[in-house]
């Protein structure tokens, strides 16, 4: 199945804007008090294929490419005190128009925020300010 150039472009624009928003969104002198354990997860409906995930803890960004399957999770990361934001953007290929993707952010073992999408070309986005 081919991925449309417009889907890839919109995915890249989201990632770039997320980085910009979180790097400029708060005053650097107002830390969030304590560190947190963070994990990013992506879950799709059966038969879908996750291809890529881009996630970040503050200004530290990571890209995971050449993924496959219906579920993916990052390692558990530490967001140091003062981290301003977290984000996850993931792309998958759906089976049909009813296919779904969920992009999830867990903080200290608890699901804090989720973004979802539906369709054949799936892009799940979620961001969270700490």
N, CA, C and O of each residue as an XYZ file, in Angstrom:
520
protein
N       0.839     -1.168      0.000
C       0.000      0.000      0.000
C       0.890      1.238      0.000
O       1.844      1.317      0.773
N       0.589      2.183     -0.844
C       1.379      3.404     -0.944
C       0.923      4.418      0.093
O      -0.264      4.521      0.406
N       1.872      5.154      0.613
C       1.572      6.234      1.549
C       1.536      7.521      0.755
O       2.462      7.821      0.001
N       0.462      8.286      0.922
C       0.320      9.537      0.192
C       1.322     10.563      0.691
O       1.604     10.645      1.886
N       1.854     11.341     -0.233
C       2.817     12.395      0.120
C       2.195     13.402      1.068
O       2.890     13.936      1.932
N       0.904     13.679      0.932
C       0.248     14.636      1.827
C       0.203     14.122      3.254
O       0.286     14.916      4.190
N       0.074     12.804      3.449
C       0.075     12.231      4.794
C       1.448     12.368      5.434
O       1.556     12.709      6.612
N       2.473     12.110      4.678
C       3.831     12.230      5.193
C       4.137     13.690      5.502
O       4.752     13.996      6.524
N       3.707     14.593      4.619
C       3.941     16.016      4.848
C       3.223     16.489      6.104
O       3.809     17.217      6.905
N       1.969     16.091      6.296
C       1.236     16.528      7.493
C       1.866     15.942      8.750
O       1.891     16.607      9.786
N       2.370     14.727      8.685
C       3.051     14.108      9.824
C       4.314     14.897     10.177
O       4.559     15.188     11.348
N       5.104     15.239      9.177
C       6.341     15.997      9.410
C       6.051     17.384      9.954
O       6.772     17.871     10.824
N       4.995     18.032      9.449
C       4.627     19.357      9.948
C       4.229     19.264     11.412
O       4.620     20.116     12.209
N       3.446     18.228     11.789
C       3.057     18.070     13.186
C       4.282     17.915     14.083
O       4.372     18.556     15.130
N       5.211     17.078     13.680
C       6.415     16.855     14.492
C       7.202     18.152     14.647
O       7.644     18.481     15.748
N       7.378     18.880     13.570
C       8.132     20.136     13.639
C       7.432     21.149     14.534
O       8.082     21.818     15.338
N       6.112     21.268     14.404
C       5.372     22.204     15.247
C       5.393     21.790     16.709
O       5.494     22.642     17.592
N       5.299     20.496     16.974
C       5.359     20.020     18.354
C       6.690     20.387     19.001
O       6.728     20.852     20.140
N       7.765     20.178     18.275
C       9.093     20.539     18.797
C       9.163     22.032     19.077
O       9.670     22.446     20.120
N       8.659     22.839     18.159
C       8.697     24.284     18.325
C       7.840     24.730     19.504
O       8.269     25.562     20.304
N       6.644     24.185     19.615
C       5.736     24.567     20.703
C       6.355     24.238     22.055
O       6.352     25.073     22.960
N       6.884     23.025     22.195
C       7.414     22.633     23.491
C       8.734     23.305     23.822
O       9.064     23.456     24.999
N       9.486     23.706     22.836
C      10.733     24.396     23.142
C      10.489     25.859     23.501
O      11.355     26.494     24.103
N       9.315     26.411     23.141
C       9.030     27.818     23.399
C       7.842     28.041     24.331
O       7.533     29.190     24.646
N       7.168     26.989     24.781
C       5.877     27.164     25.433
C       5.920     27.714     26.847
O       4.960     28.361     27.265
N       6.964     27.494     27.588
C       7.001     27.944     28.971
C       8.301     28.661     29.279
O       9.293     28.530     28.562
N       8.271     29.406     30.340
C       9.467     30.060     30.844
C      10.396     29.000     31.406
O       9.972     28.194     32.234
N      11.643     28.980     30.984
C      12.602     27.962     31.412
C      12.885     28.020     32.913
O      13.437     27.066     33.461
N      12.522     29.120     33.600
C      12.794     29.260     35.024
C      11.684     28.697     35.900
O      11.735     28.858     37.119
N      10.675     28.036     35.314
C       9.585     27.500     36.122
C       9.523     25.980     35.989
O       8.660     25.467     35.276
N      10.421     25.241     36.661
C      10.460     23.788     36.546
C       9.239     23.133     37.179
O       8.574     23.724     38.029
N       8.954     21.906     36.753
C       7.779     21.199     37.234
C       8.046     20.421     38.514
O       7.397     19.393     38.708
N       8.897     20.803     39.353
C       9.029     20.225     40.683
C       9.746     18.915     40.849
O      10.653     18.837     41.678
N       9.393     17.858     40.100
C      10.032     16.564     40.301
C      10.153     15.807     38.977
O       9.517     16.158     37.983
N      10.970     14.776     38.988
C      11.124     13.963     37.782
C       9.966     12.972     37.681
O       9.282     12.689     38.665
N       9.760     12.451     36.468
C       8.685     11.497     36.210
C       9.199     10.366     35.327
O      10.108     10.566     34.521
N       8.622      9.190     35.478
C       8.873      8.072     34.576
C       7.840      8.160     33.451
O       6.640      8.268     33.706
N       8.314      8.112     32.212
C       7.459      8.327     31.050
C       7.601      7.161     30.081
O       8.696      6.639     29.873
N       6.482      6.760     29.494
C       6.516      5.755     28.439
C       5.504      6.137     27.365
O       4.410      6.618     27.661
N       5.892      5.913     26.111
C       5.041      6.202     24.966
C       4.588      4.881     24.371
O       5.382      3.950     24.242
N       3.303      4.795     24.005
C       2.769      3.557     23.419
C       1.897      3.881     22.212
O       1.260      4.933     22.145
N       1.885      2.945     21.255
C       1.029      3.028     20.083
C       0.299      1.701     19.952
O       0.911      0.636     20.024
N      -1.016      1.771     19.761
C      -1.843      0.574     19.604
C      -2.750      0.797     18.396
O      -3.375      1.849     18.266
N      -2.816     -0.202     17.515
C      -3.698     -0.106     16.353
C      -4.700     -1.250     16.381
O      -4.568     -2.190     17.164
N      -5.686     -1.156     15.528
C      -6.651     -2.246     15.389
C      -5.977     -3.420     14.675
O      -4.938     -3.240     14.039
N      -6.557     -4.618     14.775
C      -5.955     -5.810     14.164
C      -5.699     -5.636     12.671
O      -6.508     -5.055     11.947
N      -4.552     -6.155     12.228
C      -4.182     -6.135     10.818
C      -3.424     -4.898     10.365
O      -2.871     -4.883      9.265
N      -3.388     -3.866     11.190
C      -2.659     -2.646     10.837
C      -1.162     -2.865     11.019
O      -0.739     -3.854     11.616
N      -0.372     -1.941     10.505
C       1.077     -2.069     10.595
C       1.700     -0.730     10.960
O       1.711      0.198     10.151
N       2.219     -0.634     12.183
C       2.890      0.583     12.629
C       4.217      0.694     11.890
O       4.965     -0.279     11.798
N       4.508      1.878     11.364
C       5.716      2.066     10.579
C       6.726      2.975     11.249
O       7.931      2.784     11.090
N       6.252      3.963     11.999
C       7.164      4.981     12.498
C       6.580      5.645     13.731
O       5.369      5.839     13.836
N       7.459      5.989     14.661
C       7.064      6.737     15.862
C       8.132      7.777     16.151
O       9.328      7.487     16.110
N       7.687      8.986     16.441
C       8.583     10.072     16.821
C       8.075     10.587     18.156
O       6.903     10.941     18.289
N       8.965     10.628     19.150
C       8.533     11.057     20.472
C       9.603     11.915     21.117
O      10.774     11.882     20.740
N       9.158     12.691     22.112
C      10.097     13.584     22.754
C       9.752     13.852     24.192
O       8.588     13.903     24.589
N      10.820     14.023     24.970
C      10.737     14.433     26.368
C      11.454     15.779     26.419
O      12.683     15.835     26.364
N      10.687     16.860     26.523
C      11.291     18.186     26.445
C      11.936     18.387     25.094
O      11.285     18.223     24.062
N      13.208     18.742     25.087
C      13.942     18.975     23.842
C      14.639     17.727     23.307
O      15.287     17.791     22.262
N      14.518     16.589     24.004
C      15.164     15.339     23.602
C      14.209     14.554     22.712
O      13.206     14.030     23.196
N      14.507     14.466     21.418
C      13.635     13.823     20.443
C      14.217     12.500     19.963
O      15.432     12.358     19.818
N      13.335     11.538     19.718
C      13.752     10.228     19.229
C      12.833      9.790     18.097
O      11.619      9.986     18.166
N      13.413      9.195     17.051
C      12.644      8.620     15.939
C      12.871      7.128     15.902
O      14.011      6.665     15.928
N      11.800      6.382     15.843
C      11.857      4.922     15.682
C      11.283      4.610     14.309
O      10.108      4.870     14.052
N      12.101      4.056     13.432
C      11.648      3.747     12.083
C      11.688      2.239     11.868
O      12.177      1.494     12.718
N      11.181      1.806     10.750
C      11.150      0.384     10.383
C      10.440     -0.459     11.436
O      10.858     -1.579     11.728
N       9.367      0.082     12.001
C       8.566     -0.664     12.967
C       7.555     -1.522     12.215
O       7.303     -1.298     11.032
N       6.985     -2.488     12.892
C       5.911     -3.286     12.309
C       5.067     -3.855     13.443
O       5.489     -3.879     14.599
N       3.888     -4.304     13.096
C       2.994     -4.885     14.084
C       1.912     -3.910     14.508
O       1.834     -2.786     14.012
N       1.079     -4.363     15.434
C      -0.071     -3.569     15.872
C       0.160     -2.847     17.196
O      -0.671     -2.035     17.602
N       1.276     -3.127     17.881
C       1.583     -2.456     19.140
C       3.063     -2.115     19.213
O       3.914     -2.851     18.714
N       3.348     -0.998     19.836
C       4.725     -0.557     20.050
C       4.775      0.223     21.354
O       3.822      0.917     21.706
N       5.885      0.109     22.067
C       6.099      0.894     23.287
C       7.571      1.283     23.376
O       8.460      0.502     23.036
N       7.803      2.501     23.837
C       9.173      2.950     24.076
C       9.663      2.327     25.367
O       8.885      1.757     26.132
N      10.951      2.440     25.600
C      11.464      2.071     26.911
C      10.943      3.104     27.905
O      10.485      4.174     27.505
N      11.009      2.793     29.173
C      10.597      3.751     30.195
C      11.714      4.777     30.342
O      12.868      4.432     30.595
N      11.345      6.042     30.178
C      12.297      7.148     30.200
C      12.096      7.991     31.451
O      11.027      7.963     32.062
N      13.112      8.732     31.825
C      12.986      9.664     32.941
C      12.892     11.079     32.396
O      13.769     11.545     31.667
N      11.801     11.756     32.767
C      11.645     13.170     32.441
C      12.120     13.940     33.663
O      11.442     13.944     34.690
N      13.280     14.595     33.570
C      13.824     15.297     34.735
C      12.918     16.438     35.196
O      12.090     16.935     34.433
N      13.086     16.839     36.434
C      12.358     18.006     36.946
C      12.601     19.166     35.998
O      13.727     19.376     35.545
N      11.570     19.907     35.701
C      11.697     21.033     34.788
C      11.348     20.704     33.351
O      11.281     21.607     32.517
N      11.120     19.423     33.033
C      10.711     19.057     31.681
C       9.367     19.700     31.402
O       8.443     19.618     32.212
N       9.268     20.337     30.256
C       8.064     21.105     29.965
C       6.994     20.329     29.220
O       5.806     20.562     29.445
N       7.373     19.421     28.348
C       6.348     18.753     27.575
C       6.788     17.424     27.014
O       7.978     17.126     26.914
N       5.791     16.630     26.651
C       5.990     15.314     26.054
C       5.152     15.262     24.784
O       4.081     15.866     24.721
N       5.627     14.550     23.782
C       4.809     14.367     22.596
C       5.125     13.036     21.926
O       6.214     12.481     22.074
N       4.140     12.546     21.186
C       4.276     11.321     20.411
C       3.488     11.497     19.127
O       2.351     11.966     19.145
N       4.094     11.120     18.023
C       3.418     11.077     16.741
C       3.794      9.759     16.088
O       4.974      9.422     15.989
N       2.791      9.013     15.642
C       3.042      7.697     15.054
C       2.255      7.541     13.767
O       1.170      8.100     13.610
N       2.825      6.766     12.845
C       2.175      6.530     11.572
C       2.051      5.036     11.339
O       2.971      4.270     11.627
N       0.892      4.628     10.808
C       0.639      3.214     10.519
C      -0.206      3.101      9.257
O      -0.849      4.061      8.831
N      -0.190      1.915      8.673
C      -1.026      1.615      7.528
C      -2.210      0.795      8.019
O      -2.036     -0.234      8.672
N      -3.408      1.255      7.702
C      -4.620      0.558      8.117
C      -5.064     -0.466      7.083
O      -4.585     -0.479      5.949
N      -5.984     -1.316      7.498
C      -6.545     -2.342      6.626
C      -7.647     -1.744      5.752
O      -7.745     -2.051      4.564
N      -8.477     -0.886      6.357
C      -9.582     -0.248      5.649
C      -9.922      1.068      6.352
O      -9.208      1.499      7.257
N     -11.016      1.701      5.929
C     -11.400      3.002      6.483
C     -11.786      2.944      7.954
O     -11.854      3.985      8.608
N     -12.037      1.766      8.486
C     -12.409      1.620      9.901
C     -11.217      1.308     10.808
O     -11.397      1.114     12.011
N     -10.023      1.258     10.262
C      -8.827      0.985     11.063
C      -8.574      2.146     12.025
O      -8.884      3.297     11.718
N      -8.004      1.829     13.196
C      -7.760      2.865     14.205
C      -6.328      2.806     14.733
O      -5.662      1.771     14.690
N      -5.886      3.957     15.233
C      -4.587      4.059     15.906
C      -4.797      4.888     17.170
O      -5.575      5.842     17.180
N      -4.091      4.508     18.233
C      -4.091      5.268     19.479
C      -2.644      5.552     19.851
O      -1.830      4.635     19.959
N      -2.331      6.827     20.048
C      -1.016      7.260     20.525
C      -1.196      7.653     21.987
O      -2.035      8.495     22.305
N      -0.407      7.044     22.882
C      -0.633      7.205     24.315
C       0.630      7.660     25.039
O       1.742      7.257     24.699
N       0.427      8.513     26.048
C       1.520      8.945     26.915
C       1.196      8.501     28.336
O       0.158      8.855     28.894
N       2.107      7.718     28.908
C       1.993      7.272     30.296
C       3.003      8.032     31.143
O       4.170      8.150     30.769
N       2.557      8.544     32.279
C       3.432      9.242     33.212
C       3.305      8.550     34.564
O       2.209      8.427     35.111
N       4.434      8.104     35.090
C       4.474      7.383     36.365
C       3.501      6.203     36.361
O       2.817      5.945     37.351
N       3.451      5.483     35.218
C       2.646      4.275     35.090
C       1.173      4.488     34.808
O       0.427      3.514     34.701
N       0.729      5.735     34.682
C      -0.684      6.039     34.473
C      -0.889      6.690     33.113
O      -0.157      7.607     32.741
N      -1.897      6.210     32.363
C      -2.220      6.833     31.084
C      -2.689      8.258     31.347
O      -3.694      8.469     32.026
N      -1.961      9.239     30.808
C      -2.289     10.644     31.039
C      -3.015     11.283     29.860
O      -3.866     12.153     30.044
N      -2.674     10.846     28.650
C      -3.313     11.454     27.485
C      -3.216     10.514     26.298
O      -2.260      9.751     26.163
N      -4.238     10.585     25.432
C      -4.296      9.705     24.271
C      -4.836     10.486     23.083
O      -5.743     11.308     23.217
N      -4.261     10.213     21.924
C      -4.757     10.770     20.673
C      -5.081      9.614     19.747
O      -4.377      8.604     19.751
N      -6.131      9.743     18.957
C      -6.512      8.634     18.083
C      -6.898      9.142     16.703
O      -7.167     10.327     16.506
N      -6.917      8.217     15.758
C      -7.308      8.529     14.388
C      -7.891      7.273     13.760
O      -7.713      6.164     14.263
N      -8.589      7.471     12.654
C      -9.262      6.367     11.966
C      -9.036      6.516     10.465
O      -9.037      7.635      9.951
N      -8.844      5.405      9.756
C      -8.700      5.442      8.303
C      -7.690      4.436      7.799
O      -7.200      3.601      8.559
N      -7.378      4.516      6.516
C      -6.391      3.611      5.927
C      -4.961      4.091      6.156
O      -4.055      3.282      6.356
N      -4.762      5.394      6.126
C      -3.465      5.981      6.464
C      -3.647      6.593      7.844
O      -4.387      7.564      8.005
N      -2.977      6.029      8.832
C      -3.201      6.402     10.224
C      -2.049      7.247     10.758
O      -0.884      6.866     10.645
N      -2.384      8.391     11.338
C      -1.403      9.232     12.012
C      -2.000      9.586     13.373
O      -2.996     10.304     13.462
N      -1.376      9.072     14.423
C      -1.828      9.356     15.775
C      -0.898     10.340     16.447
O       0.315     10.130     16.474
N      -1.451     11.415     16.991
C      -0.664     12.469     17.616
C      -1.177     12.742     19.018
O      -2.384     12.723     19.260
N      -0.262     12.995     19.936
C      -0.651     13.381     21.284
C       0.493     14.188     21.903
O       1.666     13.903     21.665
N       0.137     15.190     22.691
C       1.144     15.970     23.402
C       0.609     16.295     24.783
O      -0.602     16.343     25.000
N       1.528     16.518     25.716
C       1.149     16.741     27.104
C       2.144     17.687     27.749
O       3.353     17.478     27.652
N       1.654     18.714     28.399
C       2.521     19.595     29.186
C       2.580     19.059     30.601
O       1.555     18.698     31.179
N       3.772     19.007     31.155
C       3.922     18.542     32.548
C       3.729     19.697     33.502
O       3.815     19.515     34.716
